[in-house]
Amino acid sequence: MVQMNAKIRIAVQKSGRLYEDSVKLLKECGIELRNVKDRLKTESDNFPLEVFFLRDDDIPQYVEDGVADIGIVGENVLFEKNKKTTVVEELGLENAGCPSPCRAASSTTV
């Protein structure tokens, strides 16, 4: 659960097929990001948001542990890691070269 005045934390791939499309998606939503190259984390200038740039295999664990509120990851990675996450939205990024549909996952409460 996100607290008042807290930032939403999104985990995306640091490189690979989903990196550019994830950053583009955030920018299309009007979110301005600073210093996205070669960083572990960046913040938005106009929205209460932090973005973590991680290995795709690590994203489900960050979401499950609550380090990230949302992760953008390939469906195959999500199911292979078998973490306690819920698919929130299919993003339809499979046309961007993904072998399987790319989905956003958010942590579930136990």
N, C-alpha and C positions, 0 to 999 in steps of 0.2 A: 504494500500500500504506500502511495506517495504522500508525504506529509506536506502541509501548507508551507510555502516558500522553499520547498525542496525542488531539486532538479530531476527531471525524467532522465534515466540513464539507458542509452541504447547501445547495444554491442553489434558491430558490423565487422566484416572481414577486413584485415589490414592490407590484403592484396588478393589477387585472384579475380574470378569471374564476377563476384557480387560486389566488390569494392566500389567500382565506379557507379554502378547502377544504384547502390544504396545511398551513396553521397548525392547523386543526382535526384533521387526520390526525395530526400530530405530538403534539398534546395528547391525543388518544385513545390514543396509544401510551404515555402516562404521562410524556411529556417536558414539563417546565415551562419556558416561555420568558419572558424578561423584556423589557420595552420593545420590542414588535414594531412599533409605529407609527412611521412616518417615520424608519426607521433603515436603514443599509446592512447592518449586521451586528448580531446579538444572540447571546447564549450561553444555554445551558440551566443552570438552577440545580441540577438533579438528575441530569444525564447529561453525559458528555464530548462535547458537541455545540456547533457554531457554525452559525448559519443566516445565509446571505447573501440579501438581498432585492435582486433584480436585474430588469432588463428581460428579458422572456421571450426575446428574440432573442439576448441575451448568455449565457444559461445554458449552451447546448451548448459554447461556447468556454471558459467557466470550467471545465467538466468535462474537456474535452479537454486543457487546459493544466495540470490537476491542482490548480487553485486550489480547486475544490470536488470532493469525492469522489462526490457524488450530486447530480443535478438533477431537479427535478420540473417537467416541461414538456409542452406539448401535442405529440402525435406529429407533427403537421404542422410545427411549428417544428424538431423534431429532424431530420426528413428534409430540410427545406428548407436547413438549415445544413450538412448533409452532413459533420459532424465525426466524428472517430474516437471514437465512443461506442458503448456496447452497451445495448440495452433490457434492463433487469433484471426489471421487473415492470410489467404493465399495472395501473394503480391503479383503473380503473373509475370515474373521475370524470366520464365523459362525460355523465352525467345532471345534472351541475351547470352545464349551459349550455355545455359545450365543444362545438365543432363536430366534433371528432374525439376519439378516445380519448386520455386523458392518461396519459403514461407516465413512469416514472423512468428516468434514464439514468446509467450510471456509466462512468468512463473505462476504456479498454482499454489493455493494455500492448502495446507494439510489439516 
